[in-house]
Amino acid sequence: MDAIELLKGRRSIRSFENRPIDEKTLNKIFEITRWCFSAVNRQPWKFYVIRKKDLINEIAKECITGRFAAEAPVLVVLVGDIEEQPKWYVHDLSFVSLQLALAAWTFGIGTCWIGNINRDTVKQLLGLNEKDFILTVLPLGYPKGEIPSPRPRKELNELVIYLD
Ligand SMILES: Cc1cc2nc3c(=O)[nH]c(=O)nc-3n(C[C@H](O)[C@H](O)[C@H](O)COP(=O)(O)O)c2cc1C
């Protein structure tokens, strides 16, 4: 897959095959993900990998706009360290979430960013601390059925302003 195909072809996936992701593949995804840029290269992120079905179900229940996460064989809870990077942690975590999504896609694995989450409850389920910030839960899995058609994008002339 070339970079253009990757960047233009990725889709949010909300339905997953009942098929595990082997650990080698997961490690390759995280190996690519860790090369994401971050403010002053602080890399204030941790990836909590959930593969136990019971815990997947419990977390998925707290994903208000992402209950489909229950179908995925793997959940990655993306956790930022607020103390390590108080100013830019949201930006850094957001960037790394994209890097993870793109890395996964190169292995045929889909995900979807989930925004509305009962974060305090998920924090409790994972035994996280005050300084930990949950940005999102990314369900990972092989897409079930057809890859969704692209959602529309704004036209370039609405977006790009050349000030020549
Ligand atoms: C910050 C953010 C929050 C999102 N929240 C949700 C969500 O809660 N549930 C969901 O199903 N999709 C969510 N999405 C996925 C978007 O709906 C999706 O990226 C968008 O419609 C474009 O589709 P595409 O990713 O297939 O190109 C979110 C995406 C972003 C970047």
The ligand as an ORCA input file, in Angstrom:
! r2SCAN-3c Opt
* xyz 0 1
  C     -12.520     13.523     17.411
  C     -13.343     12.440     16.729
  C     -14.431     11.910     17.399
  C     -15.171     10.885     16.813
  N     -16.168     10.291     17.546
  C     -16.822      9.242     17.013
  C     -17.741      8.519     17.818
  O     -17.923      8.805     18.996
  N     -18.394      7.462     17.263
  C     -18.186      7.103     15.949
  O     -18.832      6.145     15.499
  N     -17.289      7.756     15.163
  C     -16.600      8.799     15.672
  N     -15.629      9.450     14.923
  C     -15.364      9.007     13.531
  C     -15.886     10.028     12.511
  O     -17.279      9.976     12.457
  C     -15.268      9.719     11.122
  O     -13.864      9.826     11.200
  C     -15.784     10.662     10.045
  O     -17.168     10.480      9.828
  C     -15.081     10.456      8.699
  O     -15.174      9.097      8.300
  P     -13.864      8.253      7.951
  O     -13.036      8.150      9.223
  O     -14.367      6.897      7.512
  O     -13.129      8.963      6.875
  C     -14.869     10.444     15.487
  C     -13.756     10.996     14.838
  C     -12.995     11.962     15.446
  C     -11.768     12.487     14.747
*
